[in-house]
Amino acid sequence: MDAFSSKDMALKAQKKILSSMATRSSVQMFIDDTTSEILDELYHISKQYSGNKSEAQKVIKNLIKITVKIGVLFRNNRFSTEELVVAQDFKKKLRQGAMTAISFYEVDFTFDKAVMSELLSSCRDLLLKLVNTHLTPKSHNRINHVFNHYSDPQLLTQLYEPGGPFRPNLTNICRGLNKLVEDGTI
């Protein structure tokens, strides 16, 4: 087992953004322990699915960078009233996606890759709309990279295969998503 940690990756991303002000406690403002555990599981799934450690790290690194950047924008009140409406729509769609992912996990053979892929694509589109004027095209490409990777129908099918190789990872992801939904985080 390699020593990859999404907390460490998140800390590096925030350091780059906030320079010398970044500390381990400040990164927790944007990525909590539960989210970090979900990111670790997503990393392991990506690594096993792609067979490419550096690609898996890149996807998670991009996800963390985007999360931190949006957190910085939000905490500094950079979003307009209209953009805050888009942010609320994104949060609702993300919550719907989390609840759908949990439901597909809890009831075997109900998984529908088209439904899950569409939910992820909708989240991507709302997120791109939210950050359109705030982030660079490079950041937009990062968003596309992350969502395109995880909305891959083949990856999703393998992820939800009962008794498949990703079942333990999916169990941990859904446990974390349940916690985030119950806490009102998503």
PAZALO-235689 format. One record per residue (C-alpha): x, y negated, z. Coordinates in steps of 0.02 Angstrom, whole numbers, plus 50000, padded with zeros to 5 digits. Layout:
ATOM     px     py     pz
ATOM      X      Y      Z
...
END
This chain:
ATOM     px     py     pz
ATOM  50000  50000  50000
ATOM  50076  49833  49951
ATOM  50081  49680  50063
ATOM  49963  49570  49962
ATOM  49860  49451  50068
ATOM  49731  49330  50002
ATOM  49757  49221  50156
ATOM  49939  49197  50108
ATOM  49891  49162  49927
ATOM  49760  49037  49986
ATOM  49888  48952  50096
ATOM  50007  48933  49948
ATOM  49867  48859  49842
ATOM  49819  48734  49975
ATOM  50000  48687  50004
ATOM  50016  48644  49822
ATOM  49859  48537  49830
ATOM  49882  48457  49999
ATOM  50074  48459  49999
ATOM  50149  48450  50172
ATOM  49981  48431  50259
ATOM  49932  48612  50228
ATOM  49938  48733  50374
ATOM  49864  48904  50405
ATOM  49723  48824  50505
ATOM  49681  48701  50366
ATOM  49663  48840  50237
ATOM  49533  48920  50350
ATOM  49425  48766  50320
ATOM  49399  48833  50144
ATOM  49422  49022  50157
ATOM  49366  49110  50316
ATOM  49417  49284  50375
ATOM  49267  49372  50299
ATOM  49294  49290  50130
ATOM  49478  49334  50139
ATOM  49435  49517  50169
ATOM  49318  49514  50018
ATOM  49457  49437  49913
ATOM  49576  49574  49968
ATOM  49451  49707  49911
ATOM  49426  49616  49745
ATOM  49615  49616  49723
ATOM  49626  49804  49752
ATOM  49484  49836  49629
ATOM  49566  49725  49497
ATOM  49735  49806  49523
ATOM  49666  49982  49508
ATOM  49550  49941  49363
ATOM  49678  49847  49259
ATOM  49829  49947  49314
ATOM  49920  49781  49319
ATOM  49972  49709  49487
ATOM  50021  49538  49418
ATOM  49855  49520  49325
ATOM  49759  49564  49484
ATOM  49859  49437  49582
ATOM  49830  49306  49448
ATOM  49641  49330  49454
ATOM  49637  49313  49643
ATOM  49758  49167  49640
ATOM  49645  49078  49515
ATOM  49493  49115  49622
ATOM  49579  49045  49776
ATOM  49641  48890  49684
ATOM  49467  48852  49621
ATOM  49389  48880  49792
ATOM  49514  48766  49877
ATOM  49499  48630  49745
ATOM  49309  48629  49756
ATOM  49322  48628  49946
ATOM  49438  48478  49939
ATOM  49320  48387  49819
ATOM  49170  48425  49929
ATOM  49254  48374  50092
ATOM  49308  48211  50013
ATOM  49132  48173  49951
ATOM  49183  48170  49767
ATOM  49021  48243  49700
ATOM  48880  48129  49642
ATOM  48700  48156  49694
ATOM  48665  48245  49529
ATOM  48819  48355  49553
ATOM  48762  48399  49729
ATOM  48600  48464  49652
ATOM  48704  48573  49536
ATOM  48805  48630  49688
ATOM  48644  48682  49776
ATOM  48589  48776  49619
ATOM  48758  48863  49616
ATOM  48742  48910  49800
ATOM  48567  48981  49770
ATOM  48627  49080  49619
ATOM  48778  49143  49716
ATOM  48665  49197  49859
ATOM  48550  49284  49735
ATOM  48702  49371  49660
ATOM  48764  49426  49831
ATOM  48593  49494  49879
ATOM  48577  49584  49712
ATOM  48752  49659  49731
ATOM  48706  49721  49905
ATOM  48541  49792  49843
ATOM  48625  49885  49699
ATOM  48750  49955  49824
ATOM  48620  50010  49952
ATOM  48507  50099  49827
ATOM  48603  50221  49717
ATOM  48566  50224  49531
ATOM  48479  50055  49530
ATOM  48632  49962  49464
ATOM  48600  49864  49304
ATOM  48759  49796  49227
ATOM  48663  49673  49118
ATOM  48579  49595  49271
ATOM  48742  49581  49369
ATOM  48839  49516  49220
ATOM  48705  49385  49187
ATOM  48706  49327  49369
ATOM  48894  49306  49364
ATOM  48886  49214  49198
ATOM  48753  49096  49268
ATOM  48863  49062  49420
ATOM  49010  49025  49304
ATOM  48907  48904  49199
ATOM  48842  48810  49351
ATOM  49017  48799  49425
ATOM  49088  48733  49262
ATOM  48949  48603  49257
ATOM  48986  48553  49437
ATOM  49173  48524  49410
ATOM  49163  48463  49231
ATOM  49224  48286  49267
ATOM  49330  48328  49420
ATOM  49448  48465  49365
ATOM  49565  48487  49218
ATOM  49538  48604  49071
ATOM  49668  48717  49151
ATOM  49555  48735  49303
ATOM  49406  48767  49189
ATOM  49507  48907  49109
ATOM  49541  48977  49282
ATOM  49354  48982  49318
ATOM  49322  49070  49152
ATOM  49463  49193  49186
ATOM  49393  49243  49356
ATOM  49212  49259  49303
ATOM  49252  49346  49139
ATOM  49359  49471  49233
ATOM  49229  49516  49363
ATOM  49079  49512  49245
ATOM  49160  49644  49132
ATOM  49022  49774  49110
ATOM  49146  49919  49116
ATOM  49221  49858  49279
ATOM  49048  49832  49354
ATOM  48992  50006  49299
ATOM  49144  50087  49380
ATOM  49122  49981  49535
ATOM  48943  50039  49563
ATOM  48971  50222  49517
ATOM  48909  50324  49666
ATOM  49055  50425  49731
ATOM  49171  50330  49614
ATOM  49347  50272  49657
ATOM  49290  50096  49703
ATOM  49152  50148  49824
ATOM  49255  50112  49983
ATOM  49300  49940  49913
ATOM  49119  49905  49868
ATOM  49066  49958  50043
ATOM  49185  49830  50120
ATOM  49133  49695  49997
ATOM  48948  49721  50033
ATOM  48980  49723  50220
ATOM  49067  49555  50201
ATOM  48933  49485  50087
ATOM  48799  49538  50212
ATOM  48891  49443  50348
ATOM  48908  49287  50238
ATOM  48723  49293  50192
ATOM  48670  49317  50375
ATOM  48784  49175  50431
ATOM  48711  49061  50296
ATOM  48882  49037  50216
ATOM  48806  49092  50050
END
